Every structure is written in structure tokens, then in C-alpha cells.
Amino acid sequence: MCTWDNLWSATCKAAKGKRGHPPAAAFEHQIADQLVRLQAELRERSYRPGAYHHFTIHEPKRRKISAAPFRDRVVHHALCNLIEPVFDARFHPDSYANRSGKGTHAAVHRLQSLAQRHRYVLRMDVVKHFPSLDHVILLGEISRVVHDPDLLWLVEQILASGRDVLKDEYAMVYFAGDDLFAANRPRGLPIGNLTSQFWSNVYLNPFDWFVQRELGCSAFLRYVDDLALFSDDKEQLHAWKEQIMNCLARLRLTVHEREAQVTQTRHGIPWLGFVVYPTHRLLKRRNAVNFRRRLERNIDLYEADTISFAELDASVQGWINHVRYADTWGLRDHLFYHHPIRLHPEPPRAALPQPIYRRPRRKSKTRLR
């Protein structure tokens, strides 16, 4: 954990894409002194995480984001450098969030491939996932794999630093066997920490294997707290729903029960900002509306010389790279080639990238008279 190579690697990862920001620049200004001091604190167990900086985002929904000081982010990367590969080898292959070689678009592709082979799907999601994660259960899962006392001490320090960060986001739920003191159980992981994203997978990994080994469901997919189970038997999915809720209750988690419905895959599955059909994919309307508002706001900032053209274009290209995995040709054509401000030189229409997935054309019906 405290080797120079590990701390240097962690600093490079933490600074990636943030070298122009004051916290990263201040740390790198005296990087040797900073790392030597951090190395000594970790060896002597005198390291204490700093205070979080909080802000709120509203897309796609309201979330409280907690940003740790830069030196703490270096420690998070240094810890994950050591233990993440060990845990990743134990993770379920159909867990797609925050893992190398997985990600959003791989999860969408996997969901569509399962939808093409099954008639029904059960979608569920956890209520207030990050605020609900119980520290005692999480430490138990980590200590099953990590036995080094220094690493476990560091895990406890990071967990304790975020204990009350999302306290206002969590509504107390009492489970079987709880007494009144259950309200004092430490819980919650700050949204924004690298360790929080990783520990979320650690926390739910036993559940992933429960779905396959106990329920016998091999057509299963999870992305953070979004779950999807597939089957050709509608009653089987309803029976699995009750067992899943019982399993999650043992992890002190609940689901949005009203929204956990069994539906036909041919009607489309809302998933990670898309609506996925067996034959094609569409973008959620909310995603398109939010981007159009952001585009108009950024164009106003560009015209006022508040942001550069490169910043404007980077925002556009990032969104295009995301939505090109769906049937969004008409939307992109409308936004970028019928807009009063052209964001880049317009190439010939034949040279424009074609959508990866097309909606099948419907056969015209001839009305008899």
C-alpha cells in the first residue's frame, strides 16, 4: 500500500483529466513532499480523511455528490490498485458497473441480447442504494477477502469519513429482528468516491451469485442498483421477485415494489437512459430534452465568450458518442444539421456515420374500398 510506485500510480490516476484544477495542481506542485508525508501517515496509521465538498446535480435525477480532497482521492486509488483486482476475479460476470471491460454500453448490448431470447423481463431497482449500504455488512464482505490489518484499518477510516454524508437522503427502514438502536447503525457511501463505486459491487456480489445459484436464473443482469431478470415463464419471474426481496432484506436493502413489474420484452425495457427492444434501441425522451437544453445553454455561453468552441464541441461529441449506440439518426440530424449554429463543418451526408441499429421498416397496408 505504501510503496512509492503504488502512490505514484494512484496520483497519476487521480490527476487524469483534472490537472488544470487547483486542488490537483496544488498537490502536484510539491508532489514529492506530499507523497512522502502521505506515505508516513499511512505507515504510522495517523492518516485521517479530510472534509468532503458537496454539490447537487439534477440530471438524470437529483443527487448529492460528495467530492473528497485530492490527497484522499490518491489514497482511494492506491487502495483500489491493490484490492480491486482480487475482488474483480470474484465478481459475477453479469455485473457491469464500474468494471474494466464492462460499462454502460456493454450492459445495454447484453440486455438486448437477453431480450431477443426471452419473452418476459422483471426489472427492479434498489431504494436509495448508496445511502442504504450498511457498513457492518460491507466490512464483513471485505474482511472475507482482505486479511491485512493495515488495509482493513484504512477501509474503516474511509468508511467512517462518509458515515453521515447521506444521512438526510435515507428514510429509516426496520427489518426483521431490529430493535430501536438499529437506527444508529452506520450506513451510507458518498456518491463520487471511487471506493464507493467499487464497494457497491462488493456489497451486492453475494446477491448476484444468489440469483444464479439459488434461483437458477442465468439470464440476469445488474448495473449498480438496476436489476433485470429474464424468462419465458411469467409466473416464474413473479416467484423470483418475492425471493429477491427477501434476499435483499437480509442485506438491509429494499426495492421500489410498485415499479418492479413483469413485462413483455417486445414492449421495450427502460435501461440506462435508453428504451431497449429486441430489434432496436431508442433514446429516452428525457435524455434528448435535457441535452437540447444543455446545448442551447452552452451555445449562449459560447456566444458570450464564456466557454471556448473546443469546450462546446467536446460536450457535443461526448453526447453523440453515447447516443450513437441507439437508433438516434433522426434526432442527431435534427439537432446538429438544422440548428442555426453549426458546431463543425458539415460533411457530405453520405459520409456521416450511420446508426448502428435501425428500427425495422413497417410494411405499408393497402386499404380496400
C-alpha positions as CSV (number, residue, x, y, z in Angstrom):
1,M,0.0,0.0,0.0
2,C,2.7,2.5,1.0
3,T,5.2,1.8,-1.8
4,W,6.3,4.7,-3.8
5,D,5.3,3.1,-7.1
6,N,1.7,2.5,-5.8
7,L,1.3,6.0,-4.6
8,W,2.8,7.5,-7.7
9,S,0.4,5.4,-9.9
10,A,-2.5,6.4,-7.7
11,T,-1.6,10.1,-8.1
12,C,-1.5,9.8,-11.9
13,K,-4.9,8.2,-12.0
14,A,-6.4,10.7,-9.6
15,A,-5.0,13.6,-11.6
16,K,-6.1,12.3,-15.0
17,G,-8.3,14.9,-16.7
18,K,-8.0,17.2,-13.6
19,R,-4.5,18.7,-14.0
20,G,-5.9,22.1,-14.7
21,H,-8.0,22.1,-11.5
22,P,-6.5,24.0,-8.4
23,P,-6.6,21.0,-6.0
24,A,-4.7,18.7,-8.4
25,A,-2.2,21.5,-9.3
26,A,-1.5,22.3,-5.7
27,F,-0.8,18.7,-4.9
28,E,1.5,18.2,-7.9
29,H,3.3,21.5,-7.2
30,Q,5.1,19.8,-4.3
31,I,4.3,16.2,-5.2
32,A,7.4,14.6,-3.7
33,D,6.8,16.2,-0.3
34,Q,3.1,15.4,-0.5
35,L,3.7,11.7,-1.2
36,V,6.4,11.3,1.4
37,R,4.0,12.9,4.0
38,L,1.2,10.7,2.9
39,Q,3.4,7.6,2.9
40,A,4.4,8.3,6.5
41,E,0.8,8.9,7.7
42,L,-0.3,5.6,6.2
43,R,2.6,3.6,7.7
44,E,2.0,5.2,11.2
45,R,-1.8,4.9,10.9
46,S,-2.1,8.7,11.5
47,Y,-3.8,9.3,8.2
48,R,-7.3,10.9,8.5
49,P,-9.5,11.7,5.6
50,G,-10.4,15.4,5.0
51,A,-13.8,17.0,4.7
52,Y,-16.0,16.5,1.6
53,H,-17.1,19.2,-0.7
54,H,-20.8,18.7,-1.6
55,F,-22.8,19.8,-4.5
56,T,-26.1,18.7,-6.2
57,I,-26.8,17.6,-9.7
58,H,-30.2,17.2,-11.3
59,E,-29.6,15.1,-14.3
60,P,-30.9,12.5,-14.8
61,K,-32.3,12.9,-11.3
62,R,-31.4,14.8,-8.1
63,R,-28.3,13.5,-6.5
64,K,-26.0,14.8,-3.8
65,I,-22.4,14.4,-4.9
66,S,-19.6,14.4,-2.4
67,A,-16.1,15.2,-3.6
68,A,-13.2,14.2,-1.4
69,P,-10.0,16.3,-1.1
70,F,-7.4,15.4,-3.8
71,R,-5.0,13.7,-1.4
72,D,-7.8,11.4,-0.2
73,R,-8.6,10.5,-3.9
74,V,-4.9,9.5,-4.2
75,V,-5.4,7.2,-1.2
76,H,-8.6,5.7,-2.7
77,H,-6.8,4.9,-6.0
78,A,-3.8,3.4,-4.1
79,L,-6.2,1.2,-2.1
80,C,-8.2,0.1,-5.2
81,N,-4.9,-0.7,-7.0
82,L,-4.3,-3.4,-4.5
83,I,-7.7,-4.9,-3.7
84,E,-9.8,-4.3,-6.8
85,P,-8.2,-7.0,-9.0
86,V,-8.7,-9.6,-6.2
87,F,-12.3,-8.8,-5.8
88,D,-13.0,-8.4,-9.6
89,A,-12.0,-12.0,-10.1
90,R,-14.8,-13.0,-7.7
91,F,-17.5,-10.7,-9.2
92,H,-20.4,-12.2,-11.2
93,P,-19.8,-11.8,-14.9
94,D,-23.1,-10.1,-15.4
95,S,-22.3,-7.2,-13.1
96,Y,-21.5,-4.4,-15.5
97,A,-21.0,-1.2,-13.4
98,N,-17.6,0.4,-12.8
99,R,-15.6,-2.6,-14.1
100,S,-12.8,-2.8,-16.7
101,G,-14.2,-4.2,-20.0
102,K,-17.8,-3.6,-18.9
103,G,-19.7,-0.3,-18.7
104,T,-22.9,1.3,-19.8
105,H,-22.9,0.3,-23.5
106,A,-21.8,-3.3,-22.8
107,A,-24.7,-3.5,-20.3
108,V,-27.2,-2.2,-22.9
109,H,-25.9,-4.7,-25.5
110,R,-26.1,-7.6,-23.1
111,L,-29.7,-6.6,-22.1
112,Q,-30.8,-6.5,-25.8
113,S,-29.2,-9.9,-26.4
114,L,-31.2,-11.4,-23.5
115,A,-34.4,-9.6,-24.7
116,Q,-34.0,-11.3,-28.0
117,R,-34.0,-14.8,-26.4
118,H,-36.8,-14.4,-23.8
119,R,-40.4,-13.2,-23.7
120,Y,-40.6,-11.6,-20.3
121,V,-38.4,-9.4,-18.1
122,L,-38.5,-8.4,-14.4
123,R,-36.9,-5.0,-13.8
124,M,-36.2,-3.9,-10.2
125,D,-34.1,-1.2,-8.6
126,V,-32.9,-0.6,-5.0
127,V,-34.4,2.3,-3.0
128,K,-31.7,4.9,-2.2
129,H,-28.9,2.5,-2.9
130,F,-25.8,4.4,-1.8
131,P,-27.4,5.9,1.4
132,S,-28.7,2.4,2.4
133,L,-25.4,0.4,2.3
134,D,-24.7,-0.9,5.8
135,H,-21.1,-0.6,7.0
136,V,-21.1,-3.7,9.2
137,I,-22.3,-5.9,6.3
138,L,-19.8,-4.3,3.9
139,L,-16.9,-4.7,6.3
140,G,-17.9,-8.3,6.7
141,E,-17.7,-8.9,2.9
142,I,-14.4,-7.1,2.6
143,S,-12.8,-8.9,5.5
144,R,-13.7,-12.3,3.9
145,V,-11.1,-11.5,1.2
146,V,-8.8,-8.9,2.7
147,H,-6.9,-10.1,5.8
148,D,-4.2,-7.5,6.1
149,P,-4.9,-5.4,9.3
150,D,-3.4,-2.2,7.8
151,L,-5.7,-2.4,4.8
152,L,-8.7,-3.1,6.9
153,W,-7.8,-0.2,9.1
154,L,-7.7,2.1,6.1
155,V,-11.0,0.8,4.8
156,E,-12.5,1.6,8.2
157,Q,-11.1,5.2,8.1
158,I,-12.6,5.8,4.6
159,L,-16.0,4.3,5.6
160,A,-16.1,6.4,8.8
161,S,-15.4,9.6,6.9
162,G,-18.6,9.2,4.8
163,R,-20.8,7.8,7.5
164,D,-23.2,10.8,7.8
165,V,-22.7,12.3,4.3
166,L,-26.1,10.9,3.0
167,K,-27.9,10.8,6.3
168,D,-30.6,13.2,5.1
169,E,-31.2,11.0,2.0
170,Y,-32.1,7.9,3.9
171,A,-35.5,7.1,5.4
172,M,-35.1,4.6,8.2
173,V,-36.3,1.0,7.4
174,Y,-36.6,-1.6,10.1
175,F,-36.0,-5.2,9.2
176,A,-36.8,-8.5,11.0
177,G,-35.0,-8.7,14.3
178,D,-34.3,-5.0,14.6
179,D,-34.6,-3.0,17.8
180,L,-34.8,0.8,18.2
181,F,-31.0,1.0,18.2
182,A,-30.9,-0.2,14.5
183,A,-31.4,3.5,13.6
184,N,-27.8,4.1,14.8
185,R,-26.2,1.6,12.5
186,P,-23.5,3.3,10.4
187,R,-24.6,3.3,6.8
188,G,-24.1,5.2,3.5
189,L,-21.3,5.6,0.9
190,P,-20.6,9.1,-0.6
191,I,-21.6,9.3,-4.2
192,G,-18.5,10.4,-6.0
193,N,-15.9,8.3,-4.3
194,L,-14.0,5.8,-6.4
195,T,-14.2,3.4,-3.4
196,S,-18.0,3.8,-3.1
197,Q,-18.5,2.6,-6.7
198,F,-16.2,-0.3,-6.1
199,W,-17.7,-1.2,-2.7
200,S,-21.2,-1.2,-4.2
201,N,-20.2,-4.1,-6.3
202,V,-18.6,-5.8,-3.3
203,Y,-21.8,-5.4,-1.3
204,L,-24.1,-6.8,-3.9
205,N,-21.8,-9.6,-5.2
206,P,-23.4,-12.2,-2.9
207,F,-26.8,-11.2,-4.2
208,D,-25.6,-11.7,-7.8
209,W,-24.5,-15.2,-7.1
210,F,-27.7,-15.9,-5.2
211,V,-29.7,-15.1,-8.3
212,Q,-27.7,-17.6,-10.4
213,R,-27.1,-20.4,-7.8
214,E,-30.2,-20.3,-5.6
215,L,-32.8,-19.1,-8.1
216,G,-31.3,-20.8,-11.0
217,C,-31.6,-17.7,-13.3
218,S,-28.7,-17.5,-15.8
219,A,-30.4,-14.7,-17.8
220,F,-29.6,-11.9,-15.3
221,L,-28.0,-8.5,-15.4
222,R,-27.1,-5.9,-12.9
223,Y,-25.8,-2.3,-13.3
224,V,-25.2,-0.7,-9.8
225,D,-28.7,-1.0,-8.3
226,D,-30.7,-1.7,-11.5
227,L,-31.6,-5.4,-11.9
228,A,-33.1,-7.3,-14.8
229,L,-34.1,-11.0,-14.9
230,F,-35.4,-12.7,-18.0
231,S,-37.5,-15.8,-18.5
232,D,-40.2,-17.3,-20.8
233,D,-42.3,-18.2,-17.8
234,K,-44.2,-15.2,-16.4
235,E,-45.1,-17.0,-13.1
236,Q,-41.5,-17.9,-12.5
237,L,-40.5,-14.3,-12.6
238,H,-43.2,-13.4,-10.1
239,A,-42.0,-16.1,-7.8
240,W,-38.4,-14.9,-8.1
241,K,-39.5,-11.4,-7.2
242,E,-40.5,-12.4,-3.7
243,Q,-37.3,-14.4,-3.2
244,I,-35.2,-11.4,-4.4
245,M,-36.9,-9.1,-2.0
246,N,-36.2,-11.5,0.9
247,C,-32.6,-11.8,-0.1
248,L,-32.1,-8.0,-0.3
249,A,-33.8,-7.6,3.0
250,R,-31.0,-9.7,4.5
251,L,-28.6,-7.1,3.1
252,R,-30.8,-4.4,4.6
253,L,-32.0,-3.1,1.2
254,T,-35.5,-2.6,-0.2
255,V,-36.7,-2.2,-3.8
256,H,-39.3,0.0,-5.5
257,E,-42.0,-2.6,-5.3
258,R,-44.6,-0.8,-7.3
259,E,-42.2,-0.4,-10.2
260,A,-41.0,-4.0,-10.1
261,Q,-43.3,-5.4,-12.7
262,V,-43.1,-8.3,-15.1
263,T,-43.4,-7.1,-18.7
264,Q,-43.0,-8.4,-22.2
265,T,-39.6,-7.7,-23.8
266,R,-41.2,-6.7,-27.1
267,H,-42.8,-3.7,-25.3
268,G,-39.4,-2.2,-24.6
269,I,-37.2,-2.1,-21.5
270,P,-36.1,1.2,-19.9
271,W,-32.4,0.8,-19.2
272,L,-29.6,3.3,-18.5
273,G,-31.1,6.2,-20.5
274,F,-32.4,4.0,-23.4
275,V,-35.5,2.0,-24.2
276,V,-34.3,-1.3,-25.4
277,Y,-36.4,-3.5,-27.8
278,P,-35.3,-6.9,-29.1
279,T,-35.0,-5.4,-32.6
280,H,-33.8,-1.8,-31.9
281,R,-33.0,0.8,-29.3
282,L,-34.4,4.2,-28.7
283,L,-33.2,7.1,-26.5
284,K,-35.4,8.1,-23.6
285,R,-37.2,11.4,-24.3
286,R,-35.9,12.9,-21.1
287,N,-32.3,12.4,-22.2
288,A,-32.9,14.2,-25.5
289,V,-34.8,17.1,-23.8
290,N,-32.1,17.6,-21.2
291,F,-29.3,17.6,-23.9
292,R,-31.2,20.1,-26.0
293,R,-31.5,22.4,-23.1
294,R,-27.8,22.0,-22.2
295,L,-26.8,22.6,-25.9
296,E,-28.8,25.8,-26.0
297,R,-27.2,27.0,-22.7
298,N,-23.7,26.1,-23.9
299,I,-24.3,27.9,-27.2
300,D,-25.3,31.0,-25.2
301,L,-22.1,30.7,-23.2
302,Y,-20.1,30.3,-26.4
303,E,-21.6,33.4,-28.0
304,A,-20.8,35.3,-24.8
305,D,-17.2,34.1,-24.9
306,T,-17.6,32.4,-21.6
307,I,-16.5,29.0,-23.0
308,S,-14.4,28.1,-26.0
309,F,-15.5,26.4,-29.1
310,A,-13.4,23.4,-28.1
311,E,-15.4,23.1,-24.8
312,L,-18.7,23.4,-26.7
313,D,-17.7,20.8,-29.2
314,A,-16.3,18.4,-26.6
315,S,-19.7,18.4,-24.8
316,V,-21.5,17.7,-28.1
317,Q,-19.1,14.9,-29.2
318,G,-19.4,13.2,-25.8
319,W,-23.1,13.1,-26.1
320,I,-23.0,11.8,-29.7
321,N,-20.6,9.0,-28.6
322,H,-23.2,7.9,-26.0
323,V,-26.4,8.1,-28.1
324,R,-24.9,6.6,-31.2
325,Y,-25.5,3.2,-29.6
326,A,-29.2,3.7,-30.3
327,D,-31.4,4.5,-33.2
328,T,-30.9,8.3,-33.0
329,W,-30.0,9.2,-36.6
330,G,-33.1,11.4,-37.0
331,L,-32.6,13.1,-33.6
332,R,-28.9,13.9,-34.3
333,D,-29.8,15.1,-37.8
334,H,-32.4,17.4,-36.4
335,L,-30.2,18.8,-33.6
336,F,-27.0,19.4,-35.5
337,Y,-27.8,19.9,-39.2
338,H,-30.9,22.0,-38.7
339,H,-29.6,24.2,-35.9
340,P,-28.9,27.9,-36.5
341,I,-25.3,27.5,-35.3
342,R,-23.2,24.8,-36.9
343,L,-20.8,23.1,-34.4
344,H,-18.4,21.7,-37.0
345,P,-18.0,21.7,-40.8
346,E,-20.8,19.7,-42.4
347,P,-19.5,16.7,-44.3
348,P,-21.4,15.2,-47.2
349,R,-24.5,13.3,-46.0
350,A,-23.2,10.0,-47.4
351,A,-20.0,10.4,-45.2
352,L,-21.9,10.8,-41.9
353,P,-21.7,7.9,-39.5
354,Q,-24.6,5.5,-39.9
355,P,-26.6,4.4,-36.9
356,I,-25.6,1.0,-35.5
357,Y,-29.1,-0.2,-35.0
358,R,-32.1,0.7,-37.3
359,R,-35.7,0.3,-36.5
360,P,-37.2,-2.2,-38.9
361,R,-39.5,-0.6,-41.5
362,R,-43.2,-1.3,-41.3
363,K,-44.9,-2.7,-44.3
364,S,-47.5,-0.3,-45.7
365,K,-51.0,-1.5,-45.6
366,T,-53.3,-1.1,-48.6
367,R,-56.8,-0.1,-47.6
368,L,-59.5,-1.9,-49.6
369,R,-62.5,0.1,-50.6
